[in-house]
Amino acid sequence: MKPKVKTPLPGPMAQALTERAERVLSPSYIRPYPFVPARGQGVFLEDVDGNVFLDFMAGIAVNTTGYAHPKVLEAVRSQAERFAHVCFSDFTHEPTLSLAERLVKRLGGRYRVFFGNSGTEGIEAAIKLVRHHTGRPYLLAFTGAFHGRSLGALSLTASKSAYRKGFSPLLPGVVHVPFPNPFRPPLGARPEEVGEAVLDHLEHLFRTTLPPEEVAAFFLEPIQGEGGYVLPPKGFLPKLKDLLERHGILLVADEVQSGAGRTGLFFALEHEGIEADVYVLAKGLASGYPLSALLFREELGSWHPGAHGTTFGGQAVAAAAAHATLDLLEGGLMENAARVGAYLLEELRKMQRRFPFLGDVRGRGLMIGVDFGSPEEERPDLRDKAVERAFQKGLLLLAAGPSALRIAPPLTLTEKEAALGLEILEAVFQSL
Ligand SMILES: Cc1ncc(COP(=O)(O)O)c(C=O)c1O
């Protein structure tokens, strides 16, 4: 298959649906461009007018196994024929129980699992867990972080003030620390010293304002997602973990976007050689079926019965889809993400030399950010044009952070398909 579009887009059907949406849907929905899907196959999506797009966004980093993967279809169908839902908060059942066992095994045992439906729910549960267990009121998070939009999760989110505007007061006791972004370093630091500068800042906070023994946990994304696909400097996270451990502060790894194999390893934190006390998985875990998993160290299991629960969390069809997703991830998709991701990264870095407005190309596996502008100047205007022009040429992309393109295709992407995307990106960059 190849991308094939009749421009200008949107076509007549997509236009009609877009107009209907404007009349009935909440004004809070953001529509970066008028794409209206009809069906998908592999890494391609066809819209309601028969245009075919190559998908480099995977439903916002969700569709791990691409569209209509036969193994996922079979798992979903066979579970749906048995039963879709019997509340897992009240009754144990397969396949959700064996999914919990499988996830715990991945972490080498000694963890427990709570299932929800979304990343936000996983984070919300994590907030309740760490407060309940430690009895400490404060929570730490990074600026640039995205942890969700319910009031607790939103209190941690700091990627855009627009997400928070109008909703205060939020959860008290949340303190944000600048993220060590090597491309646009905070705290007046040079790129090579940004990690140390952030750690010094945190120690200064602990000495002057924030008693560390009152901090329950630090919530962080091993690679910031909505904040712009930004990696911290190598070695920063292990040092941060040491510092937190010294004060008995728990580390919560929000792997909602980076987890489930997207970076080439199951958890992005594995690249750093450290473990978190708590992990949250969602997006890619069940290939598009709503499911999140909160994984926490056994010692943190002080929740009393009824301390947390959910009607739909751990729904059986979503769990079956997660089993099929894990089978495929373990059967080669993670290696594929690492290999094809490395190829994309290398080719994009070559493009960076030809297009000086591409300030930074970074990423791991199939979680790649292309940042427009320079350390001093963000160029959201060019980034937004690139997203729109890519759409007109049959490539689906999304923005991330102030000025980055997010490249997050299904992990089934082949090198040949990646090359098709690169061809379109080359034409888009040339047109800017
Ligand atoms: C890192 C991270 N955490 C949490 C969330 C919230 O997840 P959801 O939208 O499934 O509630 C997201 C969503 O983009 C995310 O990227």
The ligand as a Gaussian input file, in Angstrom:
#p B3LYP/6-31G(d) Opt

LIG

0 1
 C        2.540000      10.538000      29.621000
 C        1.047000      10.604000      29.672000
 N        0.411000      10.421000      30.837000
 C       -0.929000      10.448000      30.917000
 C       -1.704000      10.689000      29.813000
 C       -3.204000      10.682000      29.918000
 O       -3.679000       9.541000      29.310000
 P       -5.199000       9.433000      28.786000
 O       -5.355000      10.449000      27.715000
 O       -5.305000       8.014000      28.317000
 O       -6.078000       9.691000      29.948000
 C       -1.086000      10.891000      28.569000
 C       -1.897000      11.178000      27.369000
 O       -1.434000      11.704000      26.404000
 C        0.324000      10.851000      28.492000
 O        0.957000      11.044000      27.345000

